[in-house]
């Protein structure tokens, strides 16, 4: 079950060629990493690259995915059709198919500045993909037999076999048998599952953990899960208490971050607090999640940052803006990406064609391969 993603006003790494007036700018990029001082730490040479987790990062080189260490060395050489982040010591991969055929082009993930390619498959050209799990030595410790690729969370991972979902532990043993129509990640000891067209929350023993059934339900964040009751959206807590989003709002929410969650009214987005009260009126076309006290928002082609009161926090307008991390945020101005601090001062001057937020002191950047 795909997690609801927040809307980050920042183009995905490896996005389609950009339009420049009436002309399409064809630009082949290569990706590498910079440090917090803006210096190149890993020379750009990859077709795609994502952030480091558990000491390594998935990268695409010559059409195959592998893993590098923080010095840029290959820990696991490129050999996979697709590869996800390591989580709890294991990473989901799609091994090469017999004959080396590819299922299709590998693209950026749902939260493209933070995650590797979306591994979940629901049909189409990738319906025959088979995913398994490797350890940090690159050994396939859980054979490739699943139709989806998810990450471990709280010791379990949701898996799909022949259209049925269940949960497996790190030994490859089913803890919750296959039998659900959909299954999300565990968070706070509960997970959202779907059965007979309705969603509810279970614990690790497959017992219903939270009262109520919903027409849609998502993974808990900060003690609350976004749910749909009939056609109305709201949040449920661990005791089954539901509060609804403001009347007339449409669509769900990515969940709470720093005590606030977005909601959509008409074509505009605002924020509510954990009591369901509107704290920032709907006025933005695009928003992110609050990070380090700030949120990247946009109207039209203009992006800027707001604080928890909805006030403009940085006295500047950008073409694109990403999340703050380590006190810095990637922004685009004049077609190039750089990094600002919380005052809007450029700590790293705009010089890159693409850029991600920092993670663990490193950020992915894209430069012209020419």
C-alpha positions as CSV (number, residue, x, y, z in Angstrom):
1,X,0.0,0.0,0.0
2,X,1.7,3.2,-1.1
3,X,2.1,5.8,1.7
4,X,0.5,9.1,1.2
5,X,3.3,11.5,0.2
6,X,3.6,15.1,1.1
7,X,4.0,17.7,-1.6
8,X,7.5,19.0,-1.7
9,X,7.9,22.1,-3.9
10,X,11.1,20.8,-5.4
11,X,11.5,18.8,-8.6
12,X,12.6,15.2,-8.3
13,X,16.2,14.2,-9.0
14,X,16.4,12.9,-12.5
15,X,13.2,14.7,-13.6
16,X,12.2,15.2,-17.2
17,X,14.0,17.8,-19.3
18,X,12.9,21.3,-18.5
19,X,11.3,23.7,-20.9
20,X,13.1,27.0,-21.6
21,X,10.6,29.3,-23.4
22,X,9.5,27.4,-26.5
23,X,12.5,25.1,-26.4
24,X,13.1,21.9,-24.4
25,X,16.5,21.9,-22.7
26,X,18.0,18.5,-23.1
27,X,20.6,18.1,-20.4
28,X,22.2,14.9,-19.3
29,X,23.1,15.1,-15.6
30,X,25.4,13.1,-13.4
31,X,25.0,12.9,-9.7
32,X,27.4,13.1,-6.8
33,X,27.6,14.4,-3.2
34,X,28.7,17.6,-1.5
35,X,29.4,18.3,2.2
36,X,28.0,21.1,4.4
37,X,30.8,23.4,3.2
38,X,29.8,23.0,-0.4
39,X,32.8,21.0,-1.4
40,X,32.5,17.9,-3.6
41,X,32.8,14.8,-1.4
42,X,31.9,12.2,-4.0
43,X,32.6,13.1,-7.7
44,X,29.4,13.3,-9.8
45,X,29.4,10.2,-12.0
46,X,26.2,8.3,-11.3
47,X,23.0,8.2,-13.4
48,X,21.0,8.7,-10.1
49,X,22.0,8.8,-6.5
50,X,20.1,9.0,-3.2
51,X,20.9,9.8,0.4
52,X,22.9,7.7,2.8
53,X,21.2,5.4,5.4
54,X,23.0,2.9,7.6
55,X,26.3,4.0,6.0
56,X,25.6,3.4,2.4
57,X,23.5,4.9,-0.5
58,X,21.9,3.3,-3.6
59,X,23.3,4.6,-6.8
60,X,22.7,4.0,-10.5
61,X,25.7,3.4,-12.7
62,X,25.6,2.1,-16.3
63,X,22.0,1.0,-16.0
64,X,22.4,-1.1,-12.8
65,X,22.0,-0.2,-9.1
66,X,24.6,-0.8,-6.4
67,X,25.6,0.8,-3.1
68,X,28.5,3.1,-2.2
69,X,30.1,4.1,1.1
70,X,30.6,7.7,2.3
71,X,34.0,7.9,0.6
72,X,32.4,7.0,-2.8
73,X,33.7,3.4,-2.8
74,X,31.5,0.6,-3.9
75,X,30.3,-1.5,-1.0
76,X,28.0,-3.6,-3.2
77,X,28.9,-3.3,-6.9
78,X,26.1,-2.3,-9.4
79,X,24.2,-5.5,-10.2
80,X,20.5,-4.9,-9.5
81,X,17.6,-3.9,-11.6
82,X,16.3,-1.8,-8.7
83,X,17.5,-1.1,-5.2
84,X,16.1,0.5,-2.1
85,X,17.6,2.0,1.1
86,X,18.8,-0.2,3.9
87,X,16.5,-0.3,6.9
88,X,17.2,-2.4,10.0
89,X,20.1,-4.1,8.2
90,X,18.3,-5.2,5.1
91,X,17.5,-3.6,1.7
92,X,15.0,-4.5,-0.9
93,X,16.4,-5.3,-4.4
94,X,15.3,-6.7,-7.7
95,X,18.0,-9.0,-9.0
96,X,18.8,-9.1,-12.6
97,X,16.4,-11.2,-14.6
98,X,17.5,-14.1,-16.7
99,X,19.1,-12.8,-19.8
100,X,19.7,-9.4,-18.2
101,X,16.4,-7.9,-19.5
102,X,15.1,-4.8,-17.9
103,X,11.5,-4.2,-16.9
104,X,11.7,-0.6,-17.8
105,X,13.4,2.6,-17.0
106,X,14.2,3.3,-13.4
107,X,12.8,6.6,-12.3
108,X,12.8,8.8,-9.2
109,X,10.9,7.9,-6.1
110,X,7.8,9.3,-4.5
111,X,9.8,11.6,-2.2
112,X,12.5,12.0,-4.8
113,X,14.9,14.1,-2.8
114,X,15.0,11.5,0.0
115,X,14.1,8.1,-1.3
116,X,15.3,5.7,-4.0
117,X,13.0,4.5,-6.8
118,X,9.5,3.5,-5.9
119,X,9.7,-0.3,-5.6
120,X,6.0,-1.0,-5.2
121,X,4.5,-2.6,-8.3
122,X,0.8,-2.9,-9.1
123,X,1.0,-4.2,-12.7
124,X,2.0,-2.8,-16.0
125,X,5.4,-3.5,-17.5
126,X,6.8,-4.4,-14.1
127,X,4.2,-6.9,-13.1
128,X,6.7,-9.8,-13.3
129,X,9.3,-8.1,-11.1
130,X,10.4,-10.2,-8.1
131,X,11.9,-8.5,-5.1
132,X,14.0,-9.9,-2.3
133,X,16.3,-8.6,0.5
134,X,20.1,-8.3,0.8
135,X,22.3,-7.7,3.8
136,X,25.2,-5.2,4.0
137,X,27.5,-7.8,2.4
138,X,25.2,-7.9,-0.6
139,X,24.1,-11.4,0.1
140,X,20.5,-12.2,-0.9
141,X,19.2,-13.5,2.5
142,X,15.5,-13.5,1.6
143,X,14.9,-14.8,-1.8
144,X,13.3,-12.7,-4.5
145,X,9.7,-13.8,-4.6
146,X,7.7,-10.7,-3.8
147,X,5.7,-8.4,-6.1
148,X,6.5,-5.3,-4.0
149,X,9.5,-3.7,-2.4
150,X,9.1,-2.2,1.0
151,X,11.4,-1.3,3.9
152,X,11.5,-2.9,7.3
153,X,10.0,-1.0,10.1
154,X,9.8,-2.2,13.7
155,X,11.2,-5.6,12.7
156,X,8.6,-6.3,10.1
157,X,8.0,-5.6,6.4
158,X,4.8,-5.9,4.3
159,X,5.0,-8.2,1.4
160,X,2.8,-9.1,-1.6
161,X,2.6,-12.6,-3.0
162,X,0.1,-13.2,-5.8
163,X,-2.0,-10.2,-4.8
164,X,-2.2,-11.0,-1.1
165,X,-0.4,-9.1,1.6
166,X,1.1,-10.1,4.9
167,X,4.1,-9.3,7.2
168,X,7.5,-11.0,7.4
169,X,10.3,-10.7,9.9
170,X,14.0,-10.3,9.1
171,X,14.4,-14.1,9.0
172,X,11.9,-14.4,6.1
173,X,9.3,-15.9,8.4
174,X,5.7,-14.8,8.1
175,X,4.5,-13.2,11.4
176,X,1.2,-12.1,9.9
177,X,0.0,-14.5,7.2
178,X,-0.8,-13.4,3.7
179,X,-4.5,-12.5,3.5
180,X,-4.9,-8.8,3.2
181,X,-5.8,-6.7,0.1
182,X,-3.3,-4.1,1.2
183,X,-0.8,-3.5,4.0
184,X,1.1,-0.5,5.2
185,X,4.2,-0.1,7.5
186,X,4.2,-0.6,11.2
187,X,4.5,2.5,13.3
188,X,4.0,2.7,17.0
189,X,3.2,-1.0,17.0
190,X,0.2,-0.8,14.6
191,X,-0.2,-1.0,10.8
192,X,-3.1,-0.1,8.5
193,X,-4.4,-3.1,6.4
194,X,-7.3,-3.5,4.0
195,X,-9.7,-6.4,4.0
196,X,-13.1,-6.8,2.2
197,X,-12.8,-3.2,1.0
198,X,-12.3,-1.6,4.4
199,X,-9.2,-0.4,6.3
200,X,-8.4,-1.0,9.9
201,X,-5.3,-1.1,12.2
202,X,-3.7,-4.3,13.5
203,X,-0.9,-5.2,15.9
204,X,1.9,-7.7,15.4
205,X,-0.4,-10.5,16.6
206,X,-2.9,-9.7,13.8
207,X,-5.3,-8.4,16.4
208,X,-7.3,-5.3,15.8
209,X,-5.4,-2.6,17.7
210,X,-7.6,0.4,17.2
211,X,-11.5,0.5,17.1
212,X,-13.1,1.4,13.9
213,X,-13.0,0.7,10.1
214,X,-12.3,3.3,7.5
215,X,-12.6,3.7,3.7
216,X,-8.9,4.7,3.7
217,X,-6.2,4.6,6.3
218,X,-2.5,5.5,6.4
219,X,0.6,4.9,8.6
220,X,0.7,6.7,12.0
221,X,2.9,9.8,12.3
222,X,3.4,11.5,15.6
223,X,0.7,9.4,17.3
224,X,-2.0,10.0,14.7
225,X,-3.1,8.2,11.5
226,X,-4.8,9.9,8.5
227,X,-8.1,8.2,7.8
228,X,-11.2,8.6,5.6
229,X,-14.6,8.1,7.2
230,X,-17.1,7.7,4.3
231,X,-16.0,10.6,2.1
232,X,-14.6,12.8,4.9
233,X,-11.0,12.9,6.0
234,X,-9.6,13.1,9.5
235,X,-7.2,11.6,12.0
236,X,-7.5,8.8,14.5
237,X,-5.4,8.3,17.6
238,X,-4.3,5.0,19.3
239,X,-7.5,4.9,21.3
240,X,-9.7,5.1,18.2
241,X,-10.8,8.7,18.8
242,X,-11.3,10.5,15.5
243,X,-11.3,14.2,14.7
244,X,-12.3,15.4,11.3
245,X,-10.5,17.9,9.1
246,X,-12.3,21.2,8.5
247,X,-15.6,20.9,6.8
248,X,-15.3,21.1,3.1
249,X,-11.7,19.9,2.9
250,X,-10.8,17.4,0.3
251,X,-8.1,14.8,0.0
252,X,-6.0,13.3,2.7
253,X,-2.8,14.5,4.5
254,X,0.8,13.3,4.6
255,X,0.4,13.4,8.4
256,X,1.8,15.5,11.3
257,X,5.2,17.0,11.3
258,X,6.3,19.3,14.2
259,X,2.7,19.3,15.4
260,X,1.0,20.4,12.1
261,X,-0.6,18.7,9.2
262,X,-1.7,20.1,5.9
263,X,-5.3,20.1,4.6
264,X,-6.8,21.1,1.3
265,X,-9.7,23.5,0.9
266,X,-10.8,24.1,-2.7
267,X,-7.5,24.5,-4.5
268,X,-5.6,25.9,-1.5
269,X,-3.7,24.3,1.3
270,X,-3.4,25.3,5.0
271,X,-2.5,23.6,8.3
272,X,-4.2,22.2,11.4
273,X,-2.8,21.4,14.8
274,X,-3.2,18.1,16.7
275,X,-6.5,19.2,18.0
276,X,-7.9,19.7,14.5
277,X,-7.9,23.5,14.8
278,X,-6.9,25.6,11.8
279,X,-3.7,27.4,12.6
280,X,-2.7,28.5,9.1
281,X,-5.5,29.4,6.7
282,X,-5.6,27.7,3.3
283,X,-3.7,30.0,0.9
284,X,-0.9,28.0,-0.7
285,X,-0.9,25.9,-3.8
286,X,2.0,23.6,-2.7
287,X,3.4,22.9,0.7
288,X,6.0,20.6,2.3
289,X,6.2,19.3,5.8
290,X,7.6,21.4,8.6
291,X,11.3,20.8,9.1
292,X,13.5,22.6,11.6
293,X,10.6,25.0,12.2
294,X,10.1,26.1,8.6
295,X,8.0,25.0,5.6
296,X,8.6,25.4,1.9
297,X,5.4,26.7,0.3
298,X,4.5,28.0,-3.2
299,X,2.0,29.9,-5.2
300,X,2.5,29.7,-9.0
301,X,6.2,29.9,-9.8
302,X,7.2,31.4,-6.5
303,X,8.4,29.5,-3.5
304,X,9.3,30.8,0.0
305,X,9.4,29.7,3.6
306,X,6.9,30.2,6.4
307,X,7.1,29.6,10.1
308,X,4.7,27.8,12.4
309,X,2.4,30.9,12.4
310,X,2.3,31.1,8.6
311,X,4.5,34.2,8.5
312,X,7.1,34.6,5.8
313,X,10.3,33.5,7.5
314,X,12.9,34.3,4.8
315,X,12.8,37.5,3.0
316,X,13.3,36.1,-0.5
317,X,11.4,34.3,-3.3
318,X,12.8,31.3,-5.1
319,X,11.9,29.3,-8.2
320,X,11.9,26.1,-6.2
321,X,12.6,25.4,-2.5
322,X,13.4,22.2,-0.5
323,X,13.4,21.2,3.1
324,X,15.7,22.5,5.8
325,X,18.2,20.0,7.2
326,X,21.4,20.6,9.2
327,X,20.4,24.3,9.1
328,X,20.5,24.5,5.3
329,X,17.9,24.2,2.5
330,X,18.3,23.7,-1.2
331,X,16.8,26.5,-3.4
332,X,16.8,27.3,-7.0
333,X,17.3,30.8,-8.4
334,X,18.3,31.7,-11.9
335,X,18.0,28.1,-12.9
336,X,20.8,26.9,-10.5
337,X,20.6,25.4,-7.1
338,X,22.4,26.4,-4.0
339,X,21.9,26.3,-0.2
340,X,20.6,29.0,2.2
341,X,20.6,29.2,5.9
342,X,17.6,30.3,8.0
343,X,18.3,34.0,7.3
344,X,18.2,33.4,3.5
345,X,21.9,33.9,3.2
346,X,23.6,31.7,0.6
347,X,26.0,29.5,2.4
348,X,26.6,27.5,-0.8
349,X,26.3,29.6,-3.9
350,X,23.9,28.4,-6.7
351,X,26.0,26.3,-9.0
352,X,24.2,23.0,-9.4
353,X,21.5,21.8,-11.9
354,X,19.7,19.7,-9.2
355,X,20.1,19.4,-5.4
356,X,18.6,17.5,-2.5
357,X,18.4,18.3,1.2
358,X,21.3,17.3,3.4
359,X,21.2,14.0,5.2
360,X,24.0,12.9,7.5
361,X,26.1,15.8,6.4
362,X,25.9,15.0,2.7
363,X,23.6,16.1,-0.1
364,X,23.0,14.8,-3.6
365,X,23.7,17.2,-6.4
366,X,23.4,16.9,-10.1
367,X,25.6,18.6,-12.7
368,X,25.8,18.7,-16.5
369,X,27.6,15.6,-17.7
370,X,29.1,17.6,-20.6
